[in-house]
Amino acid sequence: MDQPIPYLDLAAQMRPLRKEIDAVIAKALDNCTFCLGPDVVQFEKDFAAYCDAKHALGFNSGTSALHVAMLLLNLKPGDEVITTPYTFVATSWAISYCGATPVYVDIDETTFNLDPKLVEKAITPRTKAILPVHLYGQPCDLDPLLEICRKHNLALVEDAAQAHGAKYKGKKIGTFGEISCFSFYPTKNVGACGEGGALVTNNDAFATRAKSLREHGSTVRYYHDEVGYNYRMEGIQGAVLGVKLKYLEKWNRERRHVAMRYHELLADTPLRLPAEGPYAESIYHLYTVRHPSRDDLKKHLEAHKIGSALHYPLPLHLQKCYASLGYKPGDFPIAEQAARECLVLPIYPELTDEQIQRVASTIKQFFNQ
Ligand SMILES: Cc1ncc(COP(=O)(O)O)c(C=O)c1O
């Protein structure tokens, strides 16, 4: 009987790293550097260098980094931020936490990212920023968005939670907008042993204020300049991420290899395969295929012990938590169709060619091929 092919296999990543990770955790335990501390500082330096950015600040999640990014823009109730309805909900939380309003714009059919052609129509006098997501590891089309920002004096913040190392026109994402936010949730291309995030910017004033906001609005202990948060990265996570960052480029290449194998093996199936924009080099955080019979295909894969997942089954404008925004089904047809048709296949650096072939042949069997 065939072995299961899990949707995700974090244990396979951990096994070869275990000694290295044990050692840095032991050191952090010996030194009792639990909240921020030297390992976080070192990781911040390394991650800033990796992104070719002036500053990278460690946070306790991508969500908290995004929240602080929105606070740095001084968003207030009534302000609007244009963003995508087809993403993880945290993109919109950041706007809502400031009392501001997410204004959704539909996505591009091919890339699943915010469609720049539709953005300008959504701008009002209350618009303060554009918050696109580099979904599934593929950069969104940044140049037209930056052009719109310049024309209308808006800030661009990149939700880069899924796109560590992805390239737009040959340059790593992370410094195209004023601020970028990354997640180190364990499933990400580089993940903590727990929660983690980073805020990346070239703006010194933003970096100084972000440091204070993540630490109770304080730069001098027990003196608080503004209402702040406890959003510090844990010392142990900084140590773990320092180890894992060294492997990120290799892992991204290996994920890309898996994606290319899927491209080859699934080319003659009725599935719609992910496509990269001409400007994009995706890091294939997720490999997302589309088909109207997605639910049946998922069941078929499950019956053959192959994991798969829905990212995301319901766009944000139709979520209960955002009912008060007044959107209705049909408002963003491309996002809604993607939510009905998308299926994410197993993709991780450790996936073997045999496993990739079995996923592909099981899909072909579903289509009687
Ligand atoms: C697009 C996107 N934005 C934001 C987040 C939030 O990051 P975190 O889970 O680290 O809070 C995630 C994480 O899944 C994400 O995928």
The ligand as a Gaussian input file, in Angstrom:
#p B3LYP/6-31G(d) Opt

LIG

0 1
 C       -0.808000      36.724000       3.211000
 C       -0.621000      36.647000       4.694000
 N       -0.658000      37.783000       5.411000
 C       -0.464000      37.768000       6.737000
 C       -0.241000      36.601000       7.426000
 C       -0.117000      36.638000       8.909000
 O        1.071000      36.132000       9.384000
 P        1.145000      35.409000      10.811000
 O        0.417000      34.120000      10.709000
 O        2.612000      35.257000      11.042000
 O        0.520000      36.325000      11.797000
 C       -0.178000      35.404000       6.719000
 C        0.085000      34.136000       7.421000
 O       -0.403000      33.102000       7.146000
 C       -0.390000      35.414000       5.321000
 O       -0.351000      34.287000       4.593000

